[in-house]
Amino acid sequence: MKKAILLKCLIFTLVINTKAQKTVALVEGFTGHYLSNAHLSQNLMDSLENEFQDSVIFVNLHAGDVNFTAPHVDGSGNPSHIIGNDTLYSTDFRTVSGTNYANMFQPFGLPTGMVSRNNNGNVLPITLWRAEISNTVQIPSPVEISISATYDSVWNILNVTANNMLTTDLFGDHYLVYYLVEDSVIDWQLVGGVHDPNYMHRHVLRGAMNSDWGDLICSGTTLSGTSINQS
């Protein structure tokens, strides 16, 4: 399995520090807009975000069981779930990347998730997230990543450059993945059996910018102090 260094693409520059900092935990949650208890994982994410602050990043993947993730449309793509004048669950939150990750890591149910893909991407119930995050953020980070990004509004192009400064020796292949994530999307969500038209979908994965498994940034033995630029 490829090892991946994963991060959200943020539109500002991070200050690089060559002293080893604690690892930032990445929580990739598997969820769905027609999942009645999906709000439980989102409520937990909100709580964990308050608790761990900048030490944790969340990404919601609408992927896994299509009964909970697929849009409610007919074969022609027209809304098929209509109550009165409302068309429910016609938005497709799924992505090719999210589907590929679900196929790779095989979530056993929803809502579930991975923390920094620990233990070869072991998918955990949400009740185990806090403990796994607590353990992860105590580990010194093997690399400090400084990101700069520019957006061309004319051509609708986002260019991202990362400087990766190793704070320990690395062995084997390591990859860098850029996620594009959208926050605070208001749309339908099944909440405890109730159709909520004004649910706030947070941390929604929109895709991996440089392929699902990222770009190779180092291979073999790479010594601490090595600086690697990638764009």
C-alpha positions as CSV (number, residue, x, y, z in Angstrom):
1,M,0.0,0.0,0.0
2,K,1.2,3.5,-0.8
3,K,2.0,5.7,2.1
4,A,0.4,9.1,1.8
5,I,0.9,12.5,3.4
6,L,-2.6,14.0,3.2
7,L,-3.6,17.6,3.6
8,K,-6.4,20.0,2.8
9,C,-5.5,22.7,0.2
10,L,-5.7,26.0,2.1
11,I,-5.4,29.3,0.4
12,F,-2.6,30.9,2.4
13,T,1.0,30.2,3.1
14,L,2.1,28.2,6.2
15,V,5.3,29.1,8.0
16,I,7.9,26.3,7.8
17,N,9.6,25.2,11.0
18,T,12.4,22.6,10.7
19,K,12.0,21.5,14.3
20,A,9.8,18.5,14.6
21,Q,6.2,19.4,15.5
22,K,3.4,17.1,16.6
23,T,1.5,15.4,13.8
24,V,-1.8,16.8,12.7
25,A,-4.4,14.0,12.6
26,L,-6.5,13.6,9.5
27,V,-10.0,12.1,10.0
28,E,-11.6,10.8,6.8
29,G,-15.2,10.1,7.6
30,F,-17.5,7.9,5.5
31,T,-21.0,9.3,5.4
32,G,-24.1,9.9,3.3
33,H,-26.9,12.4,2.9
34,Y,-29.6,9.7,3.2
35,L,-27.9,8.2,6.3
36,S,-30.2,8.8,9.3
37,N,-27.4,9.0,11.9
38,A,-24.9,10.9,9.8
39,H,-25.4,13.9,12.1
40,L,-23.8,11.9,15.0
41,S,-20.5,11.8,13.2
42,Q,-20.7,15.5,12.3
43,N,-21.6,16.5,15.8
44,L,-18.6,14.5,17.0
45,M,-16.4,16.2,14.4
46,D,-17.5,19.6,15.7
47,S,-16.7,18.6,19.3
48,L,-13.3,17.2,18.3
49,E,-12.5,20.3,16.3
50,N,-13.1,22.4,19.5
51,E,-11.0,20.0,21.5
52,F,-8.0,19.5,19.3
53,Q,-8.2,22.8,17.4
54,D,-5.5,23.0,14.6
55,S,-4.2,19.5,15.5
56,V,-6.9,17.8,13.5
57,I,-8.3,18.1,9.9
58,F,-11.6,16.6,8.9
59,V,-12.8,15.4,5.4
60,N,-16.2,13.9,4.8
61,L,-16.4,11.3,2.0
62,H,-19.9,10.6,0.7
63,A,-18.9,7.1,-0.2
64,G,-19.7,3.5,0.6
65,D,-23.2,2.0,0.6
66,V,-25.1,3.6,-2.3
67,N,-28.4,3.3,-0.4
68,F,-27.1,6.2,1.7
69,T,-24.9,8.1,-0.7
70,A,-26.5,8.1,-4.2
71,P,-28.6,11.0,-5.4
72,H,-32.3,10.4,-5.7
73,V,-32.7,10.7,-9.4
74,D,-34.1,8.7,-12.2
75,G,-32.3,7.2,-15.2
76,S,-32.3,10.5,-17.0
77,G,-30.9,12.4,-14.0
78,N,-34.2,14.0,-13.0
79,P,-35.1,14.3,-9.3
80,S,-37.1,11.2,-8.3
81,H,-37.8,12.0,-4.6
82,I,-40.4,14.7,-4.6
83,I,-42.6,15.9,-1.8
84,G,-44.9,18.7,-2.7
85,N,-42.8,21.3,-4.4
86,D,-39.6,20.0,-2.9
87,T,-37.0,17.8,-4.7
88,L,-35.1,15.8,-2.0
89,Y,-31.6,14.4,-2.2
90,S,-31.0,15.2,-5.8
91,T,-27.5,16.5,-5.1
92,D,-24.7,14.1,-5.8
93,F,-22.1,14.5,-3.1
94,R,-20.1,11.5,-4.3
95,T,-16.7,11.9,-6.0
96,V,-14.6,9.5,-8.0
97,S,-11.8,9.9,-5.4
98,G,-14.2,9.1,-2.5
99,T,-15.5,6.0,-4.2
100,N,-12.0,4.8,-4.9
101,Y,-11.1,5.2,-1.3
102,A,-14.2,3.4,-0.2
103,N,-13.3,0.5,-2.6
104,M,-9.8,0.4,-1.2
105,F,-10.5,0.7,2.5
106,Q,-13.9,-1.0,2.6
107,P,-15.8,0.8,5.3
108,F,-17.9,-1.8,7.2
109,G,-20.8,0.7,7.7
110,L,-21.7,4.3,7.9
111,P,-20.8,6.6,9.6
112,T,-17.3,5.3,10.1
113,G,-13.8,6.7,9.3
114,M,-10.1,6.5,9.3
115,V,-7.6,8.5,11.5
116,S,-4.5,9.3,9.5
117,R,-5.0,6.0,7.8
118,N,-3.3,4.4,10.8
119,N,-2.9,0.6,10.8
120,N,-3.0,0.4,7.0
121,G,-6.2,2.4,6.7
122,N,-8.2,0.6,9.4
123,V,-11.8,1.9,9.4
124,L,-13.0,2.8,12.9
125,P,-16.4,3.4,14.4
126,I,-16.9,7.0,15.4
127,T,-16.7,6.0,19.1
128,L,-13.0,5.2,18.7
129,W,-12.0,8.4,16.9
130,R,-11.1,10.5,19.9
131,A,-8.7,8.0,21.3
132,E,-7.0,7.5,18.0
133,I,-6.6,11.2,17.4
134,S,-5.2,11.6,20.9
135,N,-2.5,9.0,20.2
136,T,-1.8,10.4,16.7
137,V,-1.2,14.0,17.7
138,Q,1.5,13.0,20.2
139,I,3.7,11.6,17.4
140,P,6.4,14.0,16.1
141,S,5.7,14.9,12.5
142,P,8.3,13.4,10.1
143,V,7.8,16.4,7.7
144,E,6.9,20.0,7.9
145,I,4.9,21.2,4.9
146,S,4.7,24.8,3.8
147,I,2.0,25.5,1.3
148,S,1.4,28.4,-1.1
149,A,-1.5,28.6,-3.5
150,T,-2.6,31.0,-6.2
151,Y,-6.0,31.1,-7.9
152,D,-6.6,32.4,-11.4
153,S,-10.2,33.5,-11.5
154,V,-10.1,34.1,-15.3
155,W,-9.1,30.6,-16.1
156,N,-10.5,29.0,-12.9
157,I,-7.1,27.4,-12.1
158,L,-5.7,26.8,-8.7
159,N,-1.9,26.4,-8.5
160,V,-0.4,24.9,-5.3
161,T,3.2,24.5,-4.3
162,A,4.5,22.7,-1.3
163,N,7.9,22.7,0.4
164,N,8.4,19.6,2.4
165,M,11.2,19.7,5.0
166,L,12.0,16.4,6.5
167,T,12.5,16.4,10.3
168,T,13.5,12.7,10.4
169,D,15.0,10.1,8.1
170,L,12.3,8.6,5.9
171,F,12.4,5.1,4.2
172,G,10.4,3.9,1.3
173,D,8.0,5.7,-0.9
174,H,6.0,8.7,0.3
175,Y,3.3,10.6,-1.5
176,L,1.7,14.0,-1.2
177,V,-2.0,14.4,-1.9
178,Y,-4.0,17.6,-2.2
179,Y,-7.6,17.5,-1.3
180,L,-10.2,20.0,-2.4
181,V,-12.7,20.4,0.4
182,E,-15.9,22.5,0.5
183,D,-17.4,23.5,3.8
184,S,-20.9,24.6,5.0
185,V,-23.0,23.4,2.1
186,I,-26.7,23.8,2.8
187,D,-28.7,20.9,1.4
188,W,-31.0,18.0,2.3
189,Q,-30.0,15.5,5.0
190,L,-31.9,12.7,6.7
191,V,-31.6,13.4,10.4
192,G,-33.0,10.8,12.7
193,G,-35.6,9.9,10.1
194,V,-36.6,13.5,9.5
195,H,-35.9,15.2,6.1
196,D,-33.9,18.4,6.9
197,P,-33.6,20.8,3.9
198,N,-31.3,23.2,5.7
199,Y,-28.6,20.8,7.0
200,M,-25.1,22.2,6.9
201,H,-22.8,19.7,5.2
202,R,-19.2,20.3,6.5
203,H,-15.8,19.2,5.2
204,V,-17.2,17.8,1.9
205,L,-14.6,16.2,-0.3
206,R,-14.8,17.5,-3.8
207,G,-11.8,15.6,-5.2
208,A,-8.1,14.9,-5.1
209,M,-6.3,17.5,-7.1
210,N,-3.2,15.5,-8.1
211,S,-4.7,12.0,-8.4
212,D,-6.2,9.9,-5.6
213,W,-2.9,8.6,-4.4
214,G,-0.8,11.7,-5.0
215,D,2.7,12.5,-6.3
216,L,5.8,10.7,-5.2
217,I,7.9,13.1,-3.1
218,C,10.7,10.8,-1.9
219,S,11.8,7.2,-2.3
220,G,14.3,4.9,-0.8
221,T,16.3,6.6,2.1
222,T,15.7,10.3,2.4
223,L,17.7,12.0,5.2
224,S,16.4,14.5,7.8
225,G,16.9,18.1,6.7
226,T,16.1,17.3,3.1
227,S,13.9,20.0,1.4
228,I,11.6,18.8,-1.4
229,N,9.6,21.2,-3.5
230,Q,6.4,19.9,-5.2
231,S,3.8,21.6,-7.3
